[in-house]
Amino acid sequence: MNENNRRLAALIGSCAAMFWIGTLVFGLPGVMAPYWQETFGVGRGAVSQMPLWVMLALGVFMYASGKWQEKIGHSRMAAIGAMVMGLSTMALGRYESIEWVYFWSFTMGVASTFLYIPSLTVVQRWYPHRRGLVTGLVNLVFGLSASPMSPVFNKMLSSMGPVSTTVIIGVLALATGLAVSPFMRVPEEDQAPAAGAKIGPSTLGRSLTVSEAVRTRNFWFMWLSWALAGGAGFAMVTLSTLFGLKMGLSMEQAVLILAAYGLMNGLSRIISGYLSDHIGRKLTMVSAFAIGGCAYILMPHAGGLILWALMAACVAYAFGTLFAVSAAMATDCFGLKHFGAIYGLIFTAYGFFAGPLGPWLGGIILDVTGGNFTIVFSYLGGFYLLAGALISFVGAQDEEKDDPALEDDPLLEKVYVPIED
């Protein structure tokens, strides 16, 4: 296989690896939430804790995955992630308590780390001058997959029951992951340069170690934005259908809000990734967070399925932008050499704090207030707006004059840095 075919195979394989994990994280919980409430006799707060367990696993394993992929390789990491994802989902329909559903949610978070970090690393290594676009494409598949599959899952659940539904989904996820993992390999060092924009002196940055990165302001601005925007965006996964049911919609209608969220969650990633390569990462993220924050605040005051779906799509646009652009922003700020480990550390904010601040706290407030979505959506919208303010302070490396980690070093890897246009 020549270099161009290897590059394309790596991109397609990385995208395919993220398809099923996207449907399982963003689609299946919203579809099965009413079923779990009825079967296990639990409230909204208990069901809304599922994203918390996914995020916890991300926080625990994302940094480790970034380090492990350097030792065992990206292909093997993806294969392990596929096995965890598929085998755990096959058993989901047989669980008889909400605690076991939490266990499944945790394993989905583990599988995500084994698939997500290798996918992002591989495509950025093959396309170093189109990082926003290719990471956006990977994230497009990750987020968009839930949109077409959520109605399918709902039909499967109503016609086949939970056991058959989850077994079929698990088998498909496992088979797909194992089939594409051999193609998820990075190029050799002498093959790394890819066709694209020419690197000039004004677009050079430095590749930092993990210890150097955590001593920069950029790292902590991004870390805090992940805690806030991550919690706000992920909360809509379970709150969307619950909001629709609260407003008097049927389950078939309420799931359309989730479908709109899933559709834009995917589309926003390729759109934002493309825009960030042209207008800058910062402007792309700040504007998206402003849109998502305003939509959250307005959503409980809007009327009708169409407007609710539109507002959910705006929330998803901000969430998708967070995923698509922050990965490229991280490599802009810190370089590609240790991307997996550094990005994994940034993800600890999402894993350890986004869950409690977003879906879990939102579910608790709904139970305490008798389903007052105005309070919940207002504070989640505020999180988006605050995250946008934090990202506005992220700057190119040459703006961090006081950071000793950024002193000139000829041994540091040079990278393209389009933080701002």
Secondary structure, DSSP 4 states (H G I P E B T S, - for coil): --HHHHHHHHHHHHHHHHHHHHHHHHTHHHHHHHHHHHHHT--HHHHTTHHHHHHHHHHHHHHHHHHHHHHH-HHHHHHHHHHHHHHHHHHHTT--SHHHHHHHHHHHHHHHHHHHHHHHHHHHHH-TT-HHHHHHHHHHHHHHTHHHHHHHHHHHHHHH-HHHHHHHHHHHHHHHHHHHGGG--PPPGGG---SSPPP-GGGB--PPPHHHHTTSHHHHHHHHHHHHHHHHHHHHHHHHHHHHHHTT--HHHHHHHHHHHHHHHHHHHHHHHHHHHHH-HHHHHHHHHHHHHHHHHHGGG--SHHHHHHHHHHHHHHHHHHHHHHHHHHHHHH-STTHHHHHHHHHHHIIIIIHIIIIIHHHHHHHHHTS-HHHHHHHHHHHHHHHHHHHTT---GGG-TT-GGGS--TTSPP-B--S--
